[in-house]
């Protein structure tokens, strides 16, 4: 027990794909050269392939929140009515940005752990035929819940509104068929299923959304999607790009393409299924039992135990960083991540560690029971008869 | 001649400090942990020390242009009158951002290669007593010219306006005494004298500027300086920070502190002096002879030669990337950089290569003459009698 490897097991930043990390060592490149234009173009093409879209796909030097802001400042105008789905901390971020830009928000709120039903979105659109847009999270990272983006998209597609999906943790963990379903804007971030450090965000823009850009009257300069789309087509960015992160992204995208974007999603889904099975086996409740997503499984701490005890236990006993709850959920839940470069060996270790931490803190569980639940999910998927 | 090392010799991105580059390999850190808060706090303290200020100093995940925008969207209001000094491509960027945010700009324009005299700023302030701010570049990267920030600052300090200085290439190449002179906002970028890859920007904010934040009515969310200043004081950032770049920055700041921030400036100044001496020796004209800065020396190509020939010559013959002119200056000038991790050995090689490239392209110069001019500057500074 004298060696405790540092393990980053959070839903963002996520574990790094080593060759992508190492690729950053070649960062002594100038961005206005043919060598770098090849990297940039390859990243843009790779993002489109992994996201399954021919729509303009624009990298930005920003955290995901910057891309969320860009989708509002570039595609909406002051006073525009917008339907904002809020079921967690990141839904609240939509609400905050819409307020900062003086949109007229119709907020569809659900309790933390819940989801906004597509039928509520459809009703809100019917009641507000002047709505210009709908904002939602694919996966609400703070609660682990997943929205039914297909149903929401089909409801929005029938209207003049555009659908803006924060897919920052959803991408790579649930299908998001941009063109088939009608996702006008999909937002991603580098430090999630893309397996590289934070600092890059991505935005896809549909032709329907581009029309909005023509009339948008909100101030913007650094995040100028039209300008960036034009630059990206030429293998460049308008401002100095984050060269080190683009080098990493290129490597990670090659890996994701090699396994297949669908397999990346399936990987997260299987791990999430196994994590839910382990929680059930250990008598722990899910925080979002109604529609648990596959990016992260939010699990309630046992009654009477602060979830911080579990988070600290992982850090102190096993050198592993797992996520506590955010905001008012802090102390109530802990979150086991699955998005990106996670595998079953990670989950075996997490659940085995969790069992020991629970026992050590006076919550008796049968050692190995949760791990066995994970093993069973693996065995079934791998065709191992048990 | 079969080995040509890749050398990045541009005024941004600049050559990388290797230990800073290598520090990025430890990027598997979560940003909401004590371990990372130490890194973040150390970066903020290090930036303050290197910049020589006790003012709030705020890192942002963005290119420098994002920080320029932040200074406008956070500290000004719609219709505010602003004096905008424009003498190159980056001055034009101030003009563009001010326009995007509907400021009422009084533009003080000079030809490329010139500088806006402090006396013009003082006159404009006298003629526009309602001016809320003055925007200027410390070093105009596109032309190599340096503004007299001390004189401009003293003129602005006597008024109600705040002085916002784009120090993106100026920092580390010319003294910028924030508190003594009255620089209300100083903007920097990671890929310049800080010797690390692009993707981070920094903003210092004076108490006088903070007062403006109280009444600013421009929309902002991602770039919220008040929120970020509060977060930074707690060793955090509001949004997910660029962990890899902060690790690199911490290492680079330790290096800069070890040699001394003044010595970093002196290093650039000596190299710039030597580059000017070499240009004179080779009969080449400076693009900004009136007030050449020390970040980058812009040199005119010989009459009848496109400067692209020189840029390509460096790439093809010596694997070195040097900068061409930007915009209408492309083809007219090439730029030899000095900011950050540059040394005399770099400059010996650049000037020796330049001499050969000039000769190879039909512009006879005496081989070694420029190099000797550089050697003389070194010898004088190092106390070597020649």
Interface residues (C-beta under 8 A of the other chain):
Chain A: X6 X8 X10 X12 X13 X15 X16 X21 X22 X24 X25 X27 X28 X29 X30 X31 X33 X61 X62 X63 X64 X65 X66 X68 X69 X73 X96 X97 X100 X101 X102 X189 X191 X197 X198 X199 X218 X219 X220 X221 X222 X223 X239 X240 X241 X242 X243 X244 X245 X321 X323
Chain B: X6 X8 X10 X12 X13 X15 X16 X21 X22 X24 X25 X27 X28 X29 X30 X31 X33 X61 X62 X63 X64 X65 X66 X68 X69 X73 X96 X97 X100 X101 X102 X189 X191 X197 X198 X199 X218 X219 X220 X221 X222 X223 X239 X240 X241 X242 X243 X244 X245 X321 X323
